[in-house]
């Protein structure tokens, strides 16, 4: 699987279009978190959405997406950065649901009794936080609702993950189409009709990759494309984060943990790396990641043991 983020530029202007293939990074997330098929589809869609939105940012800016719908998967969280790196997790990675209509029931797993919370950090002080009610729990619909409600940008978002019978990711990706100010209504209607007929993104991706996905989404609309780079699952945690967490606890609590258990450890929610005072213990599935230098990230919860 060759992951890639591509921008398409209609000759007439009027539309912002991004398409992305994320099969490899979603498969890495599946292995890191030992996800069930339903959790794979949910987190894969969230990570894909984070690539699409994060790729619109500049510099060191980031966007954090949190689906909190009350479903059996628990919270689904993904963070995307301007450098096309993403990370994320599912509250209950092993949760399994029966299929619905022959497809993985992502909406049922996420739930709709809650909100999509978006935290956008542009590096200008306090981050911008917005919350919108969940629409379907299918993630793409919820992102489109957020973009229209909170950012006042009419948008269509398609996200998809195809999981093989053995649980591995066959392909994953997504597309974002936004109407720009002053866009020709006929152009917008043409794109909207194409996206309605698209019927999902994994079919076109399987038939011909990102080129096929864009060809169907922009049928009848002349455009050119530009590759923006390769999205990657990357988490910037490290032993310094453990040290910072221990400093926040205070010497008394740390001494008590060390006396009782002999060590202090912290597990990163975003990448499942377990850090211990004085060293790193990698989960079994991270062994193959050592060669490319990737490490883990954030949200450290300290425990003795």
Secondary structure, DSSP 8 states (H G I E B T S, - for coil): ---EEEEEEETT--EEEEEEE-HHHHHHHHHHHT--HHHHHHHHHHHHHHHHHHTT--TT-EEEEEEE--STT--EEEEEETTSEEEEEETTTT-----BTTB--HHHHH-SSSEEEEEEE-SSSS-EEEEEE-SSSSSHHHHHHHHHHHH---EEEEEEEEE-TTS-EEEEEEEEEEE-TT--HHHHHHHHHHHHHH--SHHHHHHHHHHHHHHHHTTTS-EEEEEEE--EE-----HHHHHHHHHHH-HHHHHHHHHHHS-EEEEETTT--EEETTEEE--GGGGGGGGGT----S-EEEEE-
